[in-house]
Amino acid sequence: MAAQRFFYSSTITDFLQKPADAIVGVLAQMDTHDINQETTNSWVEEIETLKHCLQPYCDHGSLYFEYNIPRMGRRADVIAVIDDVVFILEYKTSESKFTRDAIVQVWDYALDLKNFQEGSRDRIMIPVLVAPNEKDSHCHFNLKHFEDQVYEPLCSNANRLGECLAKVLNEVSHSNTWSAEYDDQWAKSGYEPTPTIIEAAVALYEENTVEDITKHGGDIDHAAEELRQIIESCRANNRKAICFVTGVPGAGKTLIGLNTAIDQFNRGEKAVYLSGNFPLVEVLQEALARDFIRREKIIAKKEGRKPCSKEEAKSKVKAFIQMIHHYRDLYLEGTEVKEGKIEPIEGYFQSHTDKSYIPVEHVAIFDEAQRAWTAEELKRFMREKKGIKDFPYSEPEYLISCMDRQLDWGVVVCLVGNGQAINKGEAGFTEWIESIHRSFPTWDVYMSEYLLHSGDVQNSELALIKPQLITKEDLHLKMSMRSFRSEKVSIFVNQLLALQKEEAQATLQKLGDYPIVLTRSLDDAKAWLRSHARGSERFGLLASSKAERLKAISINVRYQPNFVHWFLEDDTDIRSSNALEDTLTEFKVQGLEIDWACVAWDADLRLSKDGKSWLHYQLRSGTNWQNINKPINQEYQINAYRVLLTRARQGMVIVIPNGDYGVPPDETRKPEWYDGIYNYLKDLGIKEI
């Protein structure tokens, strides 16, 4: 049976004439899961409720049951399109109360359709929560909407649902023209979502495809298919290969990596996604484990068995998402440094094919591969933490060597970013090339023409691996996905930090629906965030790890909150980012994103008096700032602000404190430092609030 976006559809006229059991039969046939009595009863109640309240709208609309929202991995219960108004109806037939979670859920459905479905851009979106047995007095039909014509959720029981629909259609200005063809065009119109990396991971794990859940700009689809073909070719021909995937910040490199790991996993091939980004791995593992448990509870209930435990769920997730250091250490077992190489300890393994020596995965994906450690840094770590003297490899060379132990085939996928290095000891892309030349001359090397000409590696070094090199254009992602409201945010941030004033001014004018605003007040910034976020949209406070004088405005960057709770809990939990109490730094948010951000800017990065250069500082005592003189450390600091300023998907507010005007003044918070930053950003055209 061909997949389609909904289980059942019809005009309202045909729906009213069709028996309920016939409609339930179609729904049951379309559902791929085992149907229990509870599900059937819910469908019957939905159908009977709608037959009662849709009588006035014959020849005015259409209905869609179980409408797919791929980005969220869920289906909206019913969508009723009446004239050009789209009602998203979420039924809670087993509950007698309007719950916060259910209100957020139906609001999210409406926002998703508005933001990502082409046919919804000019439609009025009305989310309605239906708790059939709720009291009449608890229903509310307050018609409040935002500029995009998405209304705040209405709440109705079965008895008052007809009244709810009538109020909207009587009071909301809309077109009274209707045709079934027009509705069908809406229902099947293009769906081009840009999920957060957390949403994407969850959706992929639920066996959606990358094509289902991402914006079809071509980059993601083509790169995923290119990697799949390379892996298939290596498997079929017993080859080993390393693939370098590049892209602009936010282009979806991590998504490509997760998709490849999960795709291979679902095909029965062991693959692992590896990252040195501890917060990213921890958040993804927790999010996937929670979602696995949620789905497992539903299935276990239908099958009459006990669901799996949290520990079992985490174990399943860790099978293909790991910290790179854990992977590295796993394959050190039973080895020793011998004549400048890592070799198995004689007699430790029964044979060279011992599974504890050879990786169980044939495909390993390394995210942020340019951040792998240099030989010097890894040698220091192994000496101090593992007691291994004179470790002979850089991290890139050692990681490739692990896959080289395979007796048949293997693929290493390196996801390569740029402009976001924030730690010392990172090897960069060059070390991967040099490692291949030194030790792996029989490996195939895949990369795009972009990487050949990017300047990240010298032509002389590329010439060393020329016989192994195969170019594939689809391995470079050209378009940023992070902000679905504007693809030019990362360009603007780069120009801002490069002090390219005129260019930044021009780009800012092209950001469209992506608001960036400026304030001197943290309270005003928080109010701005709360006024813009809807449904489960996430917002939070961000600041540089060196922004220690923000403590004066109640932002303490030395306090390290639990970032898993910060990213995953809702706003009923004070540990959530939405509580706006805890602040994360660049080290905890790199690779992740939120919808709306408040970036607090301190005097650690300030402008020279002539405004032509950045001055770099860190607080070394409680009385003064100290210059950061090393160019590499200055680069890390610029990159820290680049990370912070590119975390928001929908918009951000930048807070520049006033500094201290006291008598005597606080010498660590001179107003002129903050005024210089504020005036520069204001001159770029960023609006004040």
Protein Blocks (a to p, Z undefined) as FASTA:
>chain_A
ZZdfbfbdcdfklmmmpcfklmmmmmmmmpmbdcdfklmmmmmmmmmmmmmmmmmmgoia
ccdehiacfknopacfbdcdehjaccdddddfkbcbdcfklmmmmmmmmmmmmmmmmklm
mpccddddddfkbcfklgccddcddfkopacdddddfklmmmmmmmmmmmmgcdfbdcfk
lmmmmmmmccdddddfklmmmmmmnopafklmpccehlmmmmmmmmmmmmmmmmmnopac
dddddddehilpmmmmmmmmmmmmmnopacddddfblklmmmmmmmmmmmmmmmmmmmmm
mnopacddfklmmmmmmmmgccfklmmmmmmgopaceehiacddehkambfklmklpcfb
fbdcdehkllpccfklmmmmmmmmnopghiabdfklmmmmmmmmpmkbccddddddehia
cbehiebjmlmmmmmmmmmmmbccdddfklmmnopacfklmmmmmmmpccdfklpcfbdf
klmmbcklmmmmmmmmnopaklmmmmmmmnomaccdddfbfklmmmmmmmmpgcjbccdd
dddfklmmlmmnopafkbccdfklmmmmcckbfkbmklomaccdfklmgoiacfbdcddd
dfkbccdfkopaccddddfbfkbccddfblklmmmmmmmmmmmmmmbfkbccddddebja
bdcddfklcfklmmmmmmmmmmnopacZZ
